[in-house]
Amino acid sequence: MVCSAVLTSRESEMRPNTRLGAGILAVVVLAGAGTVLGSYPMYLLSLAFVTVISAVGLNILTGNAGQISLCHSSFMAIGAYTSTLLTIHLGVPFWAAIPCGTALAAFAGLLVGAPAMRLGGIYLALVTLGFLQIVQIGVEEMQVLTGGVRGLAVPKASFHGVALTDYGRYLIVLGYCAVAVWIAHNLLTSRVGRELNAVRQSSQAAQALGISLQRTKLMAFALSAAYAGAAGGLLAMLVGFLDPMEFGVSSAIRYITYIVVGGVGSLGGSILGAGLLSALPELLRPVKEYGDLVYTLILLGFLIFMPRGLVVPWKAVAAAVRKRCANAAVGKS
């Protein structure tokens, strides 16, 4: 099984040119849709793109590398606060501050990933949960920098002194999301992706095949944290305010729910789950106190009744549509 994971990839069912063409078409359609949407629908779509970026990063770590993480929201906080503080105190423009936050989050991912070389399962989950609490306490206690529990206002993103419009921010987030998905697809269909899947299936067999467990696990944590850091910086730019409560345990559970609903270990599942559920926090605002209960019920329901996520019926429907189109084309010829 592990040998087949090293030689093949589950994400390579379609031809690369077909996938690339479909992706470019989707980006063009979404960019055009932004010109006719109102501010609020555009804002919701932008949040969906941010959610997709973060969910793809978590799925690389958990779904492909098999490493449990309960601190994904902490990496988002590092990216968000780093980019915001660089802009406030050093005047760094947003287009440079977000990559800086991404880099710092990736470095934090390396630090958290170090115990993964010796720990696994519940023990690794406890380490990541401890890191989440450390970041949460640090944000709340460093009031001079972070604003503490009161939160922190984010300066409006501007380019050469001109503030970005809603559509400008929408295009930036869409571009980030497209590049993030493209990088993840190329990564997971390469030797690196096959090594990640091999480590998830059997670390002993992967090591026997010459795969470095330490390098692979550290790389998975760094990549996942980098995706989360980028998502955090973009989220700060979109929302305009940082609330430390948005980067706690509840947020971490939400992102786990996204990848479980979509399909653990599937890039398409990450996009599907995050895209469908990204608007749920907005819908739950009138009953915000029951938000965690709703996410928990969704998570448990999918783990029990659809453990492979929505990506399985989605692929079945897509295959049926392609077959019908092929049959229709043959009939006309």
Backbone as numpy.savetxt, mean C-alpha at the origin, in Angstrom:
# Nx Ny Nz CAx CAy CAz Cx Cy Cz
7.16 -27.43 -4.52 6.33 -26.22 -4.52 7.19 -24.96 -4.52
8.24 -24.98 -3.68 9.11 -23.82 -3.60 9.86 -23.64 -4.90
10.32 -24.74 -5.51 11.04 -24.65 -6.77 10.16 -23.99 -7.83
8.87 -24.36 -7.87 7.98 -23.75 -8.84 7.77 -22.28 -8.56
7.81 -21.90 -7.27 7.68 -20.48 -6.94 8.87 -19.69 -7.43
10.06 -20.32 -7.42 11.25 -19.63 -7.89 11.24 -19.51 -9.41
10.65 -20.47 -10.10 10.70 -20.48 -11.56 9.54 -19.76 -12.21
8.42 -19.64 -11.50 7.23 -19.03 -12.09 6.67 -18.00 -11.16
5.77 -17.18 -11.68 5.12 -16.14 -10.88 3.65 -16.13 -11.17
2.87 -15.96 -10.14 1.42 -15.96 -10.30 0.93 -14.71 -11.01
1.75 -13.68 -11.02 1.31 -12.42 -11.60 1.66 -12.30 -13.09
2.13 -13.38 -13.71 2.58 -13.30 -15.09 1.66 -14.06 -16.04
0.36 -14.06 -15.77 -0.57 -14.81 -16.59 -0.83 -14.10 -17.93
-0.83 -12.77 -17.90 -1.08 -12.02 -19.12 0.24 -11.60 -19.74
0.24 -11.32 -21.02 1.43 -10.85 -21.68 1.83 -9.49 -21.11
3.15 -9.22 -20.99 3.59 -7.94 -20.44 3.05 -6.75 -21.22
3.05 -6.85 -22.56 2.57 -5.74 -23.37 1.08 -5.48 -23.13
0.31 -6.56 -22.94 -1.11 -6.41 -22.68 -1.34 -5.71 -21.34
-0.60 -6.14 -20.33 -0.73 -5.51 -19.01 -0.33 -4.05 -19.07
0.79 -3.76 -19.74 1.25 -2.38 -19.82 0.24 -1.51 -20.56
-0.29 -2.03 -21.66 -1.29 -1.27 -22.41 -2.54 -1.00 -21.60
-3.01 -2.03 -20.87 -4.20 -1.85 -20.03 -3.93 -0.85 -18.92
-2.72 -0.90 -18.34 -2.39 0.04 -17.27 -2.34 1.47 -17.77
-1.71 1.69 -18.94 -1.64 3.04 -19.50 -3.03 3.56 -19.82
-3.87 2.69 -20.38 -5.24 3.09 -20.69 -6.00 3.48 -19.43
-5.82 2.70 -18.36 -6.51 3.00 -17.10 -6.06 4.35 -16.54
-4.75 4.64 -16.61 -4.24 5.92 -16.11 -4.80 7.08 -16.93
-4.83 6.92 -18.25 -5.36 7.98 -19.12 -6.84 8.23 -18.83
-7.60 7.15 -18.66 -9.04 7.30 -18.37 -9.26 7.99 -17.03
-8.49 7.59 -16.01 -8.63 8.20 -14.69 -8.20 9.66 -14.71
-7.15 9.97 -15.46 -6.72 11.37 -15.56 -7.78 12.21 -16.24
-8.40 11.65 -17.29 -9.47 12.38 -17.96 -10.71 12.51 -17.10
-11.00 11.48 -16.30 -12.18 11.52 -15.44 -12.07 12.65 -14.42
-10.84 12.96 -14.00 -10.65 14.03 -13.02 -11.09 15.39 -13.51
-11.13 15.59 -14.83 -11.50 16.89 -15.38 -13.01 17.15 -15.29
-13.79 16.09 -15.12 -15.25 16.26 -15.07 -15.81 15.99 -13.69
-14.97 15.55 -12.77 -15.45 15.25 -11.42 -15.42 16.50 -10.55
-16.27 16.51 -9.55 -16.24 17.58 -8.57 -15.10 17.39 -7.59
-14.94 18.37 -6.70 -13.82 18.34 -5.75 -13.90 17.13 -4.82
-15.09 16.85 -4.31 -15.21 15.76 -3.35 -14.99 14.38 -3.98
-15.63 14.06 -5.14 -15.32 12.77 -5.77 -13.84 12.65 -6.14
-13.24 13.77 -6.56 -11.82 13.74 -6.89 -10.98 13.47 -5.64
-11.40 14.04 -4.53 -10.72 13.81 -3.26 -10.82 12.34 -2.84
-12.00 11.75 -3.00 -12.18 10.34 -2.65 -11.34 9.43 -3.54
-11.28 9.75 -4.83 -10.45 8.95 -5.73 -8.97 9.08 -5.36
-8.57 10.29 -4.98 -7.18 10.50 -4.57 -6.86 9.68 -3.33
-7.78 9.64 -2.37 -7.60 8.80 -1.19 -7.49 7.33 -1.57
-8.27 6.92 -2.58 -8.21 5.53 -3.04 -6.83 5.22 -3.61
-6.26 6.14 -4.36 -4.92 5.92 -4.91 -3.88 5.79 -3.80
-3.99 6.64 -2.78 -3.07 6.56 -1.65 -3.22 5.21 -0.94
-4.46 4.78 -0.76 -4.71 3.50 -0.11 -4.13 2.35 -0.91
-4.25 2.42 -2.23 -3.70 1.38 -3.08 -2.18 1.30 -2.93
-1.51 2.45 -2.89 -0.05 2.46 -2.73 0.35 1.75 -1.44
-0.30 2.11 -0.35 0.04 1.52 0.94 -0.30 0.03 0.99
-1.45 -0.35 0.43 -1.87 -1.76 0.44 -0.93 -2.61 -0.40
-0.47 -2.09 -1.53 0.48 -2.84 -2.36 1.77 -3.09 -1.58
2.23 -2.08 -0.85 3.43 -2.26 -0.04 3.26 -3.32 1.04
2.12 -3.30 1.71 1.88 -4.30 2.76 1.76 -5.70 2.17
1.18 -5.81 0.99 1.02 -7.13 0.38 2.36 -7.71 -0.06
3.30 -6.84 -0.45 4.63 -7.32 -0.78 5.25 -8.00 0.45
5.06 -7.37 1.60 5.66 -7.89 2.83 4.92 -9.12 3.35
3.61 -9.03 3.47 2.82 -10.09 4.09 2.39 -11.16 3.09
1.86 -10.73 1.95 1.34 -11.68 0.98 2.41 -12.42 0.22
3.50 -11.73 -0.13 4.56 -12.35 -0.93 5.71 -12.88 -0.09
6.16 -12.08 0.89 7.30 -12.52 1.72 6.85 -13.31 2.95
5.56 -13.24 3.30 5.06 -14.02 4.43 5.45 -13.47 5.79
5.78 -12.17 5.88 6.17 -11.57 7.15 5.00 -10.77 7.73
4.68 -11.01 8.98 3.56 -10.33 9.63 3.99 -8.95 10.09
3.17 -7.94 9.81 3.47 -6.59 10.25 2.20 -5.92 10.74
2.27 -5.38 11.97 1.17 -4.63 12.54 1.53 -3.15 12.70
2.60 -2.72 12.02 3.04 -1.33 12.18 3.09 -0.60 10.85
2.31 -1.05 9.88 2.32 -0.40 8.56 1.91 1.06 8.67
0.96 1.34 9.54 0.53 2.73 9.71 1.63 3.59 10.33
2.55 2.98 11.08 3.67 3.73 11.66 4.61 4.24 10.57
4.85 3.43 9.56 5.68 3.87 8.45 5.00 5.00 7.68
3.67 4.93 7.59 2.94 6.03 6.98 3.11 7.30 7.80
3.06 7.17 9.12 3.25 8.34 9.99 4.63 8.94 9.81
5.66 8.08 9.69 7.02 8.58 9.50 7.12 9.36 8.20
6.55 8.83 7.14 6.57 9.54 5.86 5.80 10.84 5.90
4.63 10.82 6.55 3.78 12.01 6.60 4.41 13.12 7.44
4.87 12.78 8.64 5.44 13.80 9.52 6.79 14.29 9.01
7.60 13.41 8.43 8.89 13.84 7.91 8.72 14.85 6.78
7.87 14.54 5.81 7.67 15.46 4.69 7.07 16.78 5.16
6.15 16.73 6.12 5.52 17.95 6.61 6.51 18.82 7.39
7.29 18.21 8.27 8.25 18.97 9.08 9.36 19.56 8.21
9.80 18.85 7.18 10.79 19.40 6.27 10.26 20.64 5.56
8.98 20.60 5.21 8.37 21.76 4.53 8.21 22.93 5.49
7.77 22.66 6.71 7.51 23.73 7.67 8.81 24.39 8.14
9.78 23.60 8.54 10.97 24.15 9.19 12.14 24.43 8.25
12.22 23.72 7.15 13.34 23.91 6.24 12.92 24.44 4.87
11.64 24.58 4.67 11.16 25.12 3.40 11.34 24.19 2.22
11.48 22.89 2.48 11.66 21.93 1.39 10.34 21.79 0.63
10.35 21.91 -0.70 9.09 21.76 -1.45 8.54 20.35 -1.34
7.24 20.23 -1.54 6.58 18.94 -1.32 7.15 17.85 -2.23
7.53 18.22 -3.47 8.01 17.21 -4.41 9.37 16.62 -3.99
10.09 17.32 -3.12 11.33 16.78 -2.57 11.13 16.21 -1.17
10.17 16.78 -0.43 9.93 16.33 0.95 9.34 14.93 0.99
8.44 14.61 0.06 7.81 13.28 0.06 8.84 12.17 -0.19
9.76 12.30 -1.15 10.80 11.26 -1.29 11.70 11.15 -0.05
11.94 12.29 0.63 12.74 12.22 1.86 12.02 11.41 2.93
10.72 11.64 3.08 9.93 10.86 4.02 9.89 9.40 3.64
9.84 9.12 2.34 9.86 7.74 1.86 11.16 7.04 2.23
12.27 7.76 2.05 13.58 7.19 2.37 13.73 6.91 3.86
13.25 7.84 4.70 13.35 7.62 6.15 12.47 6.46 6.59
11.29 6.34 5.99 10.42 5.21 6.31 11.07 3.90 5.91
11.75 3.87 4.75 12.43 2.66 4.31 13.54 2.29 5.29
14.27 3.29 5.80 15.31 3.02 6.79 14.71 2.45 8.08
13.56 3.02 8.50 12.88 2.47 9.67 12.42 1.04 9.42
12.04 0.74 8.18 11.66 -0.62 7.84 12.82 -1.59 7.98
14.03 -1.13 7.63 15.20 -1.97 7.83 15.43 -2.26 9.31
15.23 -1.24 10.16 15.43 -1.43 11.59 14.41 -2.41 12.17
13.15 -2.28 11.73 12.12 -3.18 12.23 12.31 -4.58 11.65
12.83 -4.65 10.41 13.01 -5.94 9.78 14.15 -6.76 10.34
15.06 -6.11 11.07 16.19 -6.85 11.64 15.75 -8.01 12.54
14.75 -7.81 13.44 14.30 -8.96 14.24 13.66 -10.08 13.42
13.21 -9.75 12.19 12.55 -10.76 11.36 13.52 -11.87 10.96
14.82 -11.59 11.04 15.80 -12.61 10.68 15.86 -13.72 11.71
15.39 -13.43 12.93 15.43 -14.45 13.99 14.04 -14.81 14.51
13.06 -13.95 14.27 11.72 -14.17 14.80 10.74 -14.42 13.67
9.60 -14.95 14.03 8.54 -15.19 13.07 7.21 -15.36 13.78
6.15 -15.39 13.01 4.83 -15.63 13.58 4.42 -14.59 14.60
3.89 -15.03 15.72 3.35 -14.14 16.74 4.44 -13.26 17.35
5.66 -13.77 17.42 6.75 -13.00 18.02 7.10 -11.79 17.15
7.13 -11.99 15.85 7.38 -10.87 14.95 6.23 -9.88 14.99
5.00 -10.39 15.09 3.84 -9.51 15.18 3.93 -8.63 16.43
4.39 -9.19 17.54 4.53 -8.42 18.77 5.61 -7.34 18.64
6.70 -7.67 17.93 7.75 -6.67 17.71 7.21 -5.49 16.90
6.48 -5.78 15.84 5.93 -4.70 15.01 4.87 -3.91 15.78
4.10 -4.59 16.61 3.11 -3.88 17.42 3.80 -2.95 18.42
4.93 -3.43 18.99 5.69 -2.57 19.89 6.24 -1.35 19.18
6.71 -1.51 17.95 7.21 -0.37 17.19 6.09 0.63 16.92
4.89 0.12 16.63 3.75 1.01 16.41 3.49 1.86 17.64
3.54 1.25 18.82 3.29 2.00 20.05 4.40 3.03 20.30
5.64 2.68 19.98 6.74 3.61 20.17 6.55 4.85 19.28
6.22 4.62 18.03 5.99 5.75 17.12 4.81 6.59 17.57
3.74 5.92 18.01 2.55 6.65 18.46 2.87 7.52 19.67
3.59 6.97 20.63 3.95 7.73 21.82 4.89 8.88 21.46
5.84 8.61 20.57 6.77 9.64 20.15 6.07 10.81 19.49
5.12 10.53 18.63 4.37 11.60 17.96 3.57 12.42 18.97
2.97 11.75 19.95 2.14 12.45 20.92 2.97 13.25 21.93
4.18 12.78 22.23 4.99 13.44 23.26 5.84 14.59 22.69
6.25 14.50 21.45 7.07 15.57 20.86 6.18 16.68 20.32
5.51 17.36 21.25 4.52 18.36 20.86 5.13 19.54 20.13
6.36 19.89 20.44 6.99 21.04 19.80 7.11 20.82 18.30
7.40 19.59 17.90 7.56 19.28 16.48 6.27 18.80 15.83
5.61 17.86 16.47 4.48 17.18 15.83 3.11 17.75 16.20
3.06 18.63 17.17 1.77 19.15 17.62 1.08 18.25 18.61
1.68 17.09 18.92 1.09 16.20 19.91 -0.27 15.69 19.50
-1.12 15.51 20.49 -2.46 14.97 20.22 -3.34 15.97 19.50
-2.94 17.23 19.48 -3.74 18.25 18.79 -3.59 18.16 17.28
-2.56 17.48 16.83 -2.35 17.34 15.39 -1.47 18.44 14.83
-1.25 18.37 13.54 -0.33 19.31 12.87 -0.90 19.70 11.52
-0.97 21.03 11.30 -1.44 21.53 10.01 -0.35 21.38 8.97
-0.73 20.95 7.77 0.22 20.73 6.68 0.14 21.91 5.71
1.27 22.53 5.39 1.25 23.64 4.41 0.71 23.16 3.07
0.00 24.05 2.39 -0.54 23.69 1.09 0.59 23.47 0.09
0.46 22.40 -0.66 1.47 22.08 -1.66 1.46 23.13 -2.76
2.65 23.56 -3.14 2.77 24.57 -4.19 3.96 24.24 -5.07
3.93 24.80 -6.26 5.02 24.60 -7.21 5.47 25.96 -7.71
6.70 26.36 -7.35 7.24 27.67 -7.67 6.32 28.79 -7.19
5.82 28.61 -5.97 5.01 29.64 -5.35 3.54 29.62 -5.72
3.15 28.75 -6.63 1.74 28.66 -7.06 1.12 27.43 -6.41
0.05 27.65 -5.63 -0.60 26.54 -4.93 -1.24 25.58 -5.92
-1.11 24.30 -5.63 -1.70 23.30 -6.50 -3.22 23.29 -6.38
-3.88 23.07 -7.48 -5.33 22.92 -7.48 -5.69 21.50 -7.05
-6.98 21.28 -6.85 -7.43 19.92 -6.52 -7.06 18.94 -7.63
-7.20 19.38 -8.86 -6.87 18.50 -9.99 -5.36 18.26 -10.06
-4.57 19.25 -9.72 -3.13 19.07 -9.70 -2.71 18.02 -8.68
-3.28 18.09 -7.47 -2.97 17.08 -6.46 -3.46 15.71 -6.90
-4.61 15.68 -7.54 -5.16 14.42 -8.04 -4.20 13.77 -9.04
-3.67 14.55 -9.96 -2.75 14.00 -10.96 -1.46 13.51 -10.32
-0.97 14.24 -9.31 0.26 13.82 -8.63 0.07 12.47 -7.94
-1.04 12.34 -7.23 -1.31 11.07 -6.52 -1.53 9.94 -7.51
-2.24 10.23 -8.60 -2.47 9.22 -9.64 -1.14 8.77 -10.24
-0.25 9.73 -10.50 1.05 9.38 -11.06 1.87 8.53 -10.10
1.87 8.91 -8.82 2.57 8.11 -7.82 2.02 6.69 -7.78
0.69 6.59 -7.80 0.06 5.26 -7.72 0.42 4.41 -8.94
0.38 5.01 -10.12 0.71 4.26 -11.33 2.16 3.76 -11.30
3.08 4.63 -10.89 4.49 4.24 -10.83 4.69 3.15 -9.76
4.01 3.31 -8.61 4.15 2.32 -7.54 3.66 0.94 -7.98
2.53 0.89 -8.67 2.00 -0.39 -9.14 2.91 -0.98 -10.21
3.42 -0.13 -11.09 4.32 -0.60 -12.16 5.60 -1.20 -11.57
6.17 -0.51 -10.57 7.38 -1.02 -9.92 7.09 -2.36 -9.23
5.96 -2.42 -8.51 5.61 -3.66 -7.81 5.41 -4.81 -8.79
4.76 -4.54 -9.92 4.54 -5.60 -10.91 5.86 -6.11 -11.46
6.75 -5.19 -11.84 8.05 -5.62 -12.37 8.86 -6.37 -11.32
8.74 -5.92 -10.08 9.49 -6.57 -9.00 8.99 -7.99 -8.76
7.68 -8.15 -8.69 7.11 -9.45 -8.34 7.20 -10.45 -9.47
7.36 -9.98 -10.71 7.51 -10.91 -11.83 8.98 -11.17 -12.14
9.87 -10.62 -11.34 11.31 -10.83 -11.52 11.81 -11.92 -10.56
13.10 -12.13 -10.58 13.70 -13.10 -9.68 13.47 -12.71 -8.21
13.47 -11.41 -7.94 13.25 -10.94 -6.57 11.88 -11.39 -6.07
10.86 -11.21 -6.90 9.53 -11.63 -6.50 9.42 -13.12 -6.27
10.09 -13.89 -7.10 10.06 -15.34 -6.92 10.79 -15.75 -5.64
11.84 -15.01 -5.31 12.52 -15.29 -4.04 11.63 -14.96 -2.85
10.88 -13.86 -2.93 9.96 -13.51 -1.85 8.93 -14.61 -1.64
8.35 -15.09 -2.73 7.35 -16.15 -2.62 7.95 -17.45 -2.10
9.19 -17.72 -2.47 9.84 -18.93 -1.99 10.06 -18.87 -0.48
10.47 -17.69 0.02 10.67 -17.53 1.46 9.35 -17.69 2.20
8.27 -17.20 1.62 6.96 -17.33 2.27 6.54 -18.79 2.36
6.78 -19.56 1.31 6.31 -20.94 1.28 7.14 -21.85 2.17
8.45 -21.68 2.16 9.31 -22.51 3.01 10.68 -21.85 3.10
10.98 -21.29 4.25 12.27 -20.61 4.41 13.43 -21.60 4.33
13.24 -22.82 4.84 14.31 -23.81 4.81 14.62 -24.24 3.37
13.56 -24.51 2.60 13.78 -24.91 1.21 14.37 -23.76 0.39
13.91 -22.52 0.67 14.45 -21.37 -0.04 15.93 -21.20 0.24
16.30 -21.40 1.50 17.72 -21.29 1.86 18.54 -22.38 1.19
17.96 -23.57 1.06 18.66 -24.67 0.38 18.88 -24.37 -1.09
18.01 -23.53 -1.66 18.15 -23.15 -3.07 19.13 -21.99 -3.26
19.72 -21.53 -2.16 20.71 -20.46 -2.27 20.16 -19.07 -2.07
18.93 -18.95 -1.61 18.31 -17.64 -1.37 18.71 -17.15 0.02
19.18 -15.92 0.11 19.56 -15.33 1.39 18.31 -14.87 2.14
18.01 -15.53 3.24 16.82 -15.16 4.01 16.94 -13.77 4.60
18.12 -13.43 5.11 18.32 -12.13 5.73 18.11 -11.01 4.72
18.74 -11.13 3.57 18.62 -10.08 2.57 17.18 -9.96 2.07
16.54 -11.10 1.84 15.18 -11.08 1.29 14.19 -10.47 2.27
14.28 -10.85 3.55 13.35 -10.31 4.54 13.58 -8.82 4.78
14.84 -8.41 4.87 15.13 -6.99 5.06 14.65 -6.17 3.87
14.85 -6.69 2.68 14.39 -6.00 1.49 12.87 -5.86 1.48
12.18 -6.92 1.90 10.72 -6.87 1.94 10.23 -5.81 2.92
10.84 -5.75 4.11 10.44 -4.73 5.08 10.74 -3.33 4.57
11.91 -3.15 3.96 12.27 -1.82 3.46 11.34 -1.38 2.33
11.03 -2.28 1.41 10.12 -1.94 0.32 8.73 -1.60 0.83
8.23 -2.43 1.73 6.90 -2.19 2.29 6.84 -0.85 3.01
7.88 -0.55 3.80 7.92 0.71 4.53 8.04 1.90 3.59
8.80 1.73 2.49 8.94 2.82 1.52 7.59 3.14 0.88
6.84 2.11 0.52 5.50 2.33 -0.05 4.61 3.06 0.97
4.67 2.62 2.23 3.85 3.26 3.26 4.29 4.70 3.48
5.61 4.96 3.47 6.10 6.32 3.66 5.65 7.25 2.56
5.70 6.77 1.32 5.21 7.58 0.19 3.72 7.85 0.33
2.96 6.83 0.73 1.52 7.00 0.92 1.24 8.01 2.03
2.02 7.97 3.12 1.83 8.92 4.20 2.09 10.35 3.77
3.16 10.57 3.00 3.45 11.92 2.51 2.35 12.43 1.60
1.86 11.58 0.72 0.77 11.98 -0.18 -0.52 12.24 0.60
-0.77 11.43 1.62 -1.96 11.63 2.44 -1.91 12.97 3.15
-0.74 13.34 3.67 -0.59 14.64 4.32 -0.86 15.77 3.34
-0.36 15.65 2.12 -0.60 16.67 1.10 -2.08 16.80 0.77
-2.78 15.67 0.72 -4.20 15.68 0.36 -5.08 16.23 1.46
-4.90 15.70 2.67 -5.80 16.02 3.78 -5.51 17.40 4.35
-4.22 17.78 4.42 -3.85 19.08 4.95 -3.77 19.15 6.46
-3.90 17.99 7.11 -3.83 17.96 8.58 -3.43 16.56 9.01
-2.54 16.48 10.01 -2.08 15.20 10.52 -2.64 14.97 11.91
-3.42 13.91 12.04 -3.98 13.50 13.32 -3.28 12.21 13.74
-2.59 12.21 14.87 -1.85 10.99 15.27 -2.74 9.77 15.43
-4.01 9.97 15.72 -4.91 8.83 15.87 -5.14 8.09 14.55
-4.86 8.75 13.43 -5.05 8.12 12.13 -3.92 7.16 11.78
-2.92 7.07 12.64 -1.79 6.19 12.37 -1.61 5.16 13.48
-2.72 4.77 14.09 -2.67 3.83 15.20 -3.01 2.41 14.78
-3.41 1.62 15.76 -3.73 0.21 15.53 -4.91 0.06 14.57
-5.89 0.93 14.69 -7.07 0.84 13.83 -6.69 0.95 12.36
-5.78 1.88 12.07 -5.33 2.04 10.69 -4.59 0.80 10.21
-3.76 0.22 11.08 -3.03 -1.00 10.70 -3.99 -2.13 10.37
-5.05 -2.26 11.16 -6.04 -3.31 10.91 -6.76 -3.06 9.59
-7.02 -1.80 9.28 -7.68 -1.47 8.01 -6.87 -1.97 6.82
-5.57 -1.73 6.85 -4.75 -2.12 5.70 -4.63 -3.64 5.60
-4.62 -4.32 6.73 -4.66 -5.79 6.67 -5.97 -6.26 6.05
-7.06 -5.58 6.40 -8.36 -5.92 5.83 -8.36 -5.72 4.32
-7.74 -4.64 3.84 -7.71 -4.38 2.41 -7.07 -5.52 1.63
-5.94 -6.01 2.12 -5.25 -7.06 1.34 -5.93 -8.40 1.49
-6.59 -8.64 2.62 -7.32 -9.90 2.79 -8.56 -9.90 1.89
-9.27 -8.79 1.84 -10.46 -8.70 1.00 -10.09 -8.84 -0.47
-9.01 -8.18 -0.89 -8.60 -8.27 -2.29 -8.00 -9.62 -2.62
-7.09 -10.08 -1.80 -6.42 -11.36 -2.04 -4.97 -11.27 -1.62
-4.60 -11.99 -0.57 -3.24 -11.95 -0.04 -2.28 -12.55 -1.06
-1.20 -11.85 -1.34 -0.20 -12.34 -2.28 -0.47 -11.98 -3.72
-1.51 -11.19 -3.98 -1.86 -10.83 -5.35 -1.79 -9.31 -5.50
-1.04 -8.84 -6.50 -0.97 -7.41 -6.76 -2.33 -6.87 -7.18
-3.00 -7.61 -8.06 -4.34 -7.20 -8.46 -5.30 -7.19 -7.29
-5.13 -8.13 -6.37 -5.98 -8.17 -5.18 -5.77 -6.96 -4.29
-4.52 -6.52 -4.17 -4.24 -5.32 -3.38 -4.98 -4.12 -3.93
-4.92 -3.97 -5.25 -5.58 -2.84 -5.90 -7.10 -2.95 -5.74
-7.61 -4.16 -5.94 -9.06 -4.38 -5.85 -9.59 -4.12 -4.46
-8.95 -4.71 -3.44 -9.43 -4.54 -2.07 -9.31 -3.11 -1.59
-8.16 -2.48 -1.84 -7.96 -1.10 -1.39 -8.88 -0.15 -2.13
-9.06 -0.39 -3.43 -9.93 0.50 -4.20 -11.38 0.42 -3.76
-11.85 -0.78 -3.45 -13.25 -0.95 -3.06 -13.54 -0.42 -1.66
-12.59 -0.60 -0.74 -12.85 -0.25 0.66 -12.28 1.10 1.07
-11.61 1.80 0.15 -10.98 3.07 0.53 -11.99 4.13 0.95
-13.20 4.06 0.38 -14.22 5.06 0.72 -14.99 4.69 1.98
-14.74 3.51 2.54 -15.49 3.07 3.71 -15.32 3.99 4.92
-14.11 4.49 5.22 -14.00 5.42 6.36 -14.88 6.65 6.21
-15.00 7.16 4.98 -15.87 8.32 4.76 -17.33 7.95 4.98
-17.72 6.76 4.55 -19.11 6.32 4.72 -19.43 6.06 6.19
-18.41 5.71 6.97 -18.63 5.38 8.38 -18.50 6.58 9.31
-18.30 7.77 8.76 -18.11 8.95 9.62 -19.29 9.18 10.57
-20.56 8.99 10.14 -21.66 9.19 11.08 -21.63 8.21 12.26
-21.04 7.03 12.06 -20.95 6.02 13.13 -19.48 5.65 13.32
-18.63 6.66 13.45 -17.18 6.44 13.49 -16.77 5.52 14.64
-17.53 5.56 15.74 -17.15 4.74 16.90 -17.32 3.25 16.62
-18.06 2.88 15.57 -18.23 1.48 15.23 -17.36 1.06 14.05
-16.46 1.93 13.63 -15.64 1.64 12.47 -14.78 0.40 12.64
-14.13 0.29 13.80 -13.28 -0.88 14.04 -14.08 -2.17 14.02
-15.30 -2.13 14.55 -16.16 -3.31 14.54 -16.50 -3.73 13.11
-16.81 -2.76 12.26 -17.16 -3.06 10.88 -15.98 -3.70 10.16
-14.79 -3.12 10.33 -13.61 -3.69 9.68 -13.29 -5.09 10.20
-13.47 -5.29 11.49 -13.21 -6.60 12.07 -14.16 -7.65 11.51
-15.44 -7.29 11.39 -16.42 -8.22 10.83 -16.11 -8.54 9.37
-15.71 -7.53 8.61 -15.35 -7.77 7.22 -14.14 -8.69 7.13
-13.14 -8.42 7.97 -11.93 -9.24 7.97 -12.24 -10.68 8.32
-13.00 -10.89 9.38 -13.35 -12.26 9.80 -14.20 -12.94 8.74
-15.13 -12.22 8.16 -16.00 -12.81 7.14 -15.22 -13.32 5.95
-14.25 -12.54 5.48 -13.46 -12.98 4.33 -12.50 -14.09 4.70
-11.93 -14.04 5.90 -11.03 -15.11 6.31 -11.76 -16.45 6.40
-13.04 -16.42 6.77 -13.80 -17.66 6.93 -14.40 -18.13 5.60
-15.04 -17.20 4.86 -15.82 -17.60 3.70 -15.09 -17.39 2.36
-14.18 -16.41 2.28 -13.44 -16.17 1.05 -11.97 -15.89 1.37
-11.25 -16.90 1.86 -9.87 -16.67 2.31 -8.92 -16.23 1.20
-9.27 -16.51 -0.05 -8.40 -16.12 -1.17 -8.78 -14.77 -1.75
-9.81 -14.15 -1.20 -10.16 -12.79 -1.57 -11.00 -12.68 -2.83
-11.29 -11.43 -3.19 -12.12 -11.14 -4.35 -11.39 -11.34 -5.67
-10.08 -11.46 -5.61 -9.33 -11.59 -6.85 -9.66 -12.89 -7.58
-10.08 -13.92 -6.86 -10.42 -15.21 -7.50 -11.66 -15.08 -8.38
-12.82 -14.62 -7.86 -13.96 -14.44 -8.77 -13.70 -13.38 -9.83
-12.89 -12.37 -9.49 -12.56 -11.34 -10.48 -11.84 -11.96 -11.67
-10.85 -12.82 -11.41 -10.11 -13.47 -12.49 -11.02 -14.40 -13.27
-11.95 -15.06 -12.58 -12.86 -15.97 -13.28 -13.76 -15.20 -14.24
-14.28 -14.07 -13.78 -15.13 -13.25 -14.65 -14.33 -12.70 -15.82
-13.10 -12.22 -15.55 -12.26 -11.69 -16.62 -11.94 -12.75 -17.65
-11.65 -13.98 -17.19 -11.35 -15.07 -18.12 -12.57 -15.41 -18.98
-13.76 -15.38 -18.37 -14.98 -15.67 -19.12 -15.24 -14.60 -20.18
-14.99 -13.35 -19.82 -15.19 -12.26 -20.78 -14.20 -12.38 -21.94
-12.93 -12.68 -21.61 -11.94 -12.83 -22.68 -12.29 -13.99 -23.61
-12.79 -15.08 -23.03 -13.15 -16.24 -23.85 -14.32 -15.91 -24.77
-15.30 -15.19 -24.23 -16.47 -14.83 -25.06 -16.05 -13.90 -26.19
-15.17 -12.94 -25.85 -14.70 -12.01 -26.89 -13.91 -12.76 -27.97
-13.10 -13.73 -27.54 -12.33 -14.52 -28.50 -13.24 -15.34 -29.39
-14.28 -15.95 -28.81 -15.24 -16.74 -29.59 -16.00 -15.87 -30.58
-16.36 -14.65 -30.12 -17.07 -13.74 -31.01 -16.18 -13.32 -32.18
-14.90 -13.09 -31.90 -13.98 -12.70 -32.96 -13.80 -13.83 -33.97
-13.73 -15.07 -33.49 -13.60 -16.22 -34.39 -14.85 -16.39 -35.23
-16.03 -16.16 -34.62 -17.27 -16.30 -35.35 -17.41 -15.29 -36.47
-16.94 -14.06 -36.23 -17.05 -13.03 -37.27 -16.08 -13.30 -38.42
-14.93 -13.89 -38.08 -13.98 -14.18 -39.15 -14.41 -15.40 -39.99
